[in-house]
């Protein structure tokens, strides 16, 4: 068995800007979070500029195993289509998973339907459910209080446990 160095794990912020006036002016970049855990790469909430910010940092979208959307708002999903294109090498390499709430995939989907065929699959996020990507697992313990269906996540690897809280108001149970 190969020894792994957990110090090679990383969370890269592709931007910390959010909300409509921040993203339309790009006072701060708004590209989401890139996780590299146990050699598995995951993109969370690819907002506007995700493709630009990841390329600037020499992160390779074709190495992604999954893209996760916490919710459908533009500051969290605007670059999901181009990132699926990049992850799948323009559809020439069927690869990767998309995880998103139902309302990001149904009535007014944030992802073009033809791109779903480029992926290994699409999984709908639901409250209280567990998911896995390689040897990384995550749960969506509780639906957030926001204008649209929104979930935070608790990630677990053999070495780490951490949470991502997306847009929400505070409420009892948020810290589950």
ABEGO torsion letter per residue (X at the ends): XBBBBAAABBBBBAEABBEAAAAAAGABBAAEBBBBBGGBBBBBGBBBGAAAAAAAAGBBAAABABBBBABABAAAAAAAAAAAAAAAGGGABBBEBBBBBAAAABABBABBAAAAAABAEBBBBBBGBBBBBEABBBBBABBBBBABBBBBBBBBBAABBBBBBBBBBBBBGAAX
